Amino acid sequence: MEIRSAEKNDAESIADIIKRHFEEDYMGFASFDEKYIKEKMKKDKFFVADDDGIVGCLRISFVDIDLAEIRALCVDKDFRKKGIAQMLFDKFLEFMKEKKMRKIIARTKSDNSDAIKFFENNEFNQEGYFKEHYRKGIDVVQLCRFL
């Protein structure tokens, strides 16, 4: 398993894994493709878990000079519970420290106990709760970590 920065030729695989991960929770799938990821790569940073193919990814958006947001942390179902998300997160965290980020935020559905536990285990604290934030009937929790 190799954890590395994504390259442009990974864009199609990244789009596919994000779509599989979010399933019906993301409404913009019609435009969520290789072209969309390549466009996001101009500003955002992606890390991938490569095991003879992309099995996981982490996307970071830079919100401000010292503030970043985890936009996606995805691992294919067959590869979950094997520490891949943690490996992606560790690589990301190293990068964030090099970039001298002050704060990292992450959002997840309020009923996603696995994601909330993952972030709490990585020193994130809940700082916000958003009712029906992205779509009707889905509440979102925002967590943060200061570096």
C-alpha positions in Angstrom: 0.0 0.0 0.0 1.4 3.3 -1.1 0.1 6.6 0.3 1.1 9.4 -2.1 0.1 12.8 -3.6 -2.4 12.3 -6.4 -1.5 13.0 -10.0 -3.7 14.2 -12.8 -3.9 10.7 -14.2 -5.5 9.6 -10.9 -8.5 11.9 -11.5 -10.9 9.4 -13.0 -10.2 6.8 -10.2 -10.6 9.5 -7.5 -14.0 10.6 -9.0 -15.1 7.0 -9.0 -14.1 6.3 -5.4 -15.7 9.5 -4.1 -19.0 8.6 -5.9 -18.9 5.1 -4.5 -18.2 6.4 -1.0 -20.9 9.1 -0.9 -23.4 6.9 -2.9 -26.8 8.7 -2.8 -25.6 11.4 -0.3 -24.2 13.6 -3.0 -26.5 15.3 -5.5 -24.0 16.6 -8.0 -22.8 13.3 -9.5 -23.8 14.2 -13.0 -20.9 16.7 -13.1 -18.7 14.7 -10.7 -16.1 13.2 -13.1 -12.5 13.2 -14.2 -12.8 16.8 -15.5 -14.3 18.0 -12.2 -11.4 16.4 -10.2 -8.8 17.8 -12.5 -10.3 21.3 -12.0 -10.3 20.8 -8.2 -6.7 19.7 -8.4 -5.7 23.2 -9.4 -6.5 24.5 -6.0 -7.1 21.5 -3.7 -4.7 18.8 -2.6 -5.5 15.1 -3.0 -3.7 12.1 -1.4 -4.4 8.6 -2.5 -4.0 5.0 -1.2 -2.7 3.0 -4.1 -2.8 -0.8 -3.9 -2.4 -1.6 -7.6 -5.3 0.8 -8.1 -6.8 3.7 -6.0 -8.6 2.2 -3.0 -8.8 5.4 -0.9 -8.4 9.2 -1.1 -8.3 12.3 1.0 -9.1 15.8 -0.5 -8.1 19.0 1.2 -9.5 22.5 0.4 -7.5 25.5 1.5 -10.1 27.9 3.0 -7.6 30.6 4.1 -3.9 31.1 4.5 -3.8 28.9 7.6 -7.2 27.1 7.5 -7.9 23.9 5.6 -10.9 21.6 5.3 -11.0 17.9 4.7 -13.6 17.7 1.9 -13.5 13.9 1.5 -11.9 10.9 3.2 -12.9 7.8 1.4 -11.8 4.1 1.5 -13.5 1.5 -0.7 -15.7 -0.9 1.4 -13.4 -4.0 0.7 -10.4 -2.1 2.2 -12.0 -0.5 5.3 -11.0 -1.4 8.8 -7.4 -1.9 7.6 -5.9 1.4 8.8 -5.9 3.0 5.3 -7.9 6.0 6.4 -5.4 6.6 9.2 -2.5 6.3 6.8 -4.1 8.8 4.5 -4.8 11.1 7.5 -1.2 10.8 8.8 0.2 11.8 5.4 -2.2 14.7 5.2 -1.3 15.8 8.7 2.4 15.8 7.9 1.6 18.0 4.9 -0.6 20.4 7.0 2.2 20.9 9.5 4.7 21.6 6.7 2.3 24.2 5.3 2.0 25.7 8.8 -1.8 25.4 8.9 -3.4 26.6 12.1 -6.7 24.8 12.0 -8.2 21.9 10.1 -12.0 21.4 9.9 -14.0 18.3 8.8 -17.7 17.9 8.3 -19.7 14.7 8.4 -23.3 13.6 8.7 -24.4 13.7 12.3 -25.3 10.0 12.3 -21.9 8.9 10.9 -20.6 7.6 14.2 -17.6 5.9 12.5 -16.4 9.2 11.0 -17.0 11.1 14.2 -15.1 8.6 16.2 -12.2 8.6 13.7 -11.9 12.4 13.9 -12.2 12.4 17.7 -9.5 9.8 17.9 -7.3 12.1 15.9 -7.8 15.0 18.3 -10.7 16.8 16.6 -13.4 18.4 18.7 -17.0 19.1 17.6 -17.5 22.8 17.1 -20.7 23.0 15.2 -24.0 21.3 14.3 -25.9 22.3 11.2 -29.5 21.3 10.7 -30.3 20.2 7.1 -27.0 21.7 6.0 -26.5 20.3 2.5 -29.9 18.8 1.9 -33.2 18.4 3.5 -33.3 15.8 6.3 -29.5 15.5 6.7 -27.8 17.2 9.7 -24.0 17.8 9.7 -21.4 18.0 12.4 -18.4 20.1 12.1 -15.2 19.1 13.9 -11.9 20.9 14.1 -8.3 20.4 15.2 -5.8 23.1 15.9 -2.2 22.4 15.0 
